[in-house]
Amino acid sequence: FSLVEVLIAAAIAVLVIVPLSTVFQQSVHQASLSYNEIRASFLARELIEQMQVMQYVTGFNRLTSISTPRESDPWMDLSQPSITALFPSSADPKRESECRAFSRLFLTPLPPEFRRLIKLYPANESRTSNSYEGHPSLLQLDVMIEWKAPNSSAFNRRLKISTFIGKDDVIPSDHG
C-alpha cells in the first residue's frame, strides 16, 4: 500500500468511527437518564404504597394528624435515615407500641444522588379552580423524588406523583 492509500483509508475510518462513537456516548447517557427515571418512579410508588398501608393500619384520622394546609406548602423530607416514625405517640396507651411500629416507613435506601419528599393535605372539594376547600374525608398525597443528573451537583431532575387517600369504613383492629 502506498502512503496516499493508507491516508485515505485512515480518513475514511475516522469519518465513520467518530460519528459512531458520538452516537454510542449519547445512547449511554440517555440510558443513564432513563434508568434514573425508572428508579425514581419505583421509589415514588413504594412510598405511596407504604402510606396507603399505613392508613389501613393506623387509621385515616391518624394520617390527618400529619397533614398540613395546602397553602403552607410543607414538603416532608424523608431522605434522612433518622426519620423513622411519622407519628411520635398515640392517644391510646394500649396502642402506643403498635402505632409506633406501624408508623415506621420501611423504604428502599436512597442512593446519595436522590431525595424523597412527601406532602399530605386535605384534598380540594371546591368546584372552582381558584378556591380551596379542604375535604373532610379525602387527603391528597404528593410524592416527589428529586435526583441529580450525571455530572451535576444540584438536584435538577424531578418526578412528582399525586394520589388520594380516602376515609373508608376500615377501622384498625384493637390488638390489645
N, C-alpha and C positions, 0 to 999 in steps of 0.2 A: 504494500500500500504506500502511496505517496503521502507526503505531508499535507497536501491540499485535501486529499480524500479523507484523511484522519480528522482534519479540522472541520470539514463539512459534516462528517458523521457525529463529531462531538457537539457541534452547534445544533444539529437536529435532535440529538439526545437531550440537550439542555432545554430546548424548546418543548419537548414532550414531558420531561421529568419535573420541571419547575411548576407548571400548572397542576400536574397530578399531586404533587406534594402539598400545594396550597389547598386543593380540594380535600385532601386527606386531613390536613390540620383543621379545616373548617368543620368537617364531619365529626372529628374527635371533640371539638369544642361544643358543637350542637348536641352531641350525645351526652356530654357532661351536664349541660343545661337541662336536658330532658330528664336525666337521672335525678337531678336535684328537685325538679318539679314533681316527679313521681314520689320521691321521698317526702316532700312537703305535704303532698296530698295524703299519703299514708299517715303521717304524724297528725294531721288535722282530723281525719276520720277517726283515728284512735282516740283522740281527746273527746270528740263528740260522743262516741260510744260509751266512754267512761262516765261522762256527765249524765247520759241517759240511764245508765245502770244506777248511778248514784241517786237519781230521782226515785227510782223504784225502791231502793234500799233505805234511804233516809227520809223520803217523802218530799212532795212538792214544796211544802211550806219551809222546809229546811233549805232548799235551793233559793227560795225568795229571800232568805236572810242574808245571802251574799250578793244578791242582785243590787244594782245601783240605778239611779235615774238615768235616763237616756242622755240627757243634756250634759252630764258631767264627764262623759267620755273616758271612764277609767279602765284602762286595759290592765288586767292582772297578768304579770309576767310569771309564767310557770317554767322558765328556763333553768332556774337555780334549783339544785337538788335539795336545798334547805326547805323549800316549800313542799311539805308532805301532806298536811291535812288542811282542807278548806274550812272545816268547822272546828273551832277550838274546844267547844264544850256542848253539852246537851242540857236542856232544861229539866229533863227527867233523869234523876240519878241512876235509875235502873238501866237506862240505855246509854249511859256515858261512854263506857268502853266500846260498845257496839257502834255508836255514832262516830267515835274517833277512828275506829278500824275501817268503817265503810266510807269515811270521808277522805280517805287516802287515795291519791291517784297513782296507779301503777302504770307508768308510761315508759315507753322505749327511751333509753338515754339519748340525749341530743348530741349530735356532732358539734364541735366547737363553732362552726360557722352558721349554726341555726339558732333561732329563738322562737319560743312558743308563747302566745298571748291569748287570753280569753276575755270576753266581755259578756256579762249576763245582765239583762234588764227586762222589765215588763214590755211585752210586745205592744205595738201601736194598734189600738182599735178604732182610731179616728177614720172617718170615711174620706177626709181630705188630706192631701199630701203636705199641706203647710201647717197642720196642727198635730199635736201629740197627746194622746190619752192612753195611759198605761192600762193594759188589760189585766184584770184581777186573777185570771187563771191560765195565763199563757205567757211564757218567758221566751225571749229571743236570745239565742246563744250565738255569739260571733267568735269564731276561732281564726286567729291569724298566725301564720307561720312566716317568719322572715328569715332570709338567709343571704349570705354574701356570695356574689358571683365569683368565679375563679379570678384570682389576681386582684381582688378588691378588699379593702379594709373596712368598708361600711356595709351595713345591711341595705342592699339595694334591690333585692328581689322579694316579692311578697305574694302569698296566696291567702285569700280570705274566703271562708265558708261560713254561711249562716244557716241556722236551723231553728225550729221552735220546739220547746218543751212544754207540754200541756198538762194541766192538772187532770187527773182522772180518778176513778174510784179505787185505785190500788192504794192501800194503806199499809205501811211497813208492819210486819208481824212483830209481836212482842215476844222476844225470846227469853225474857227474864221474869 
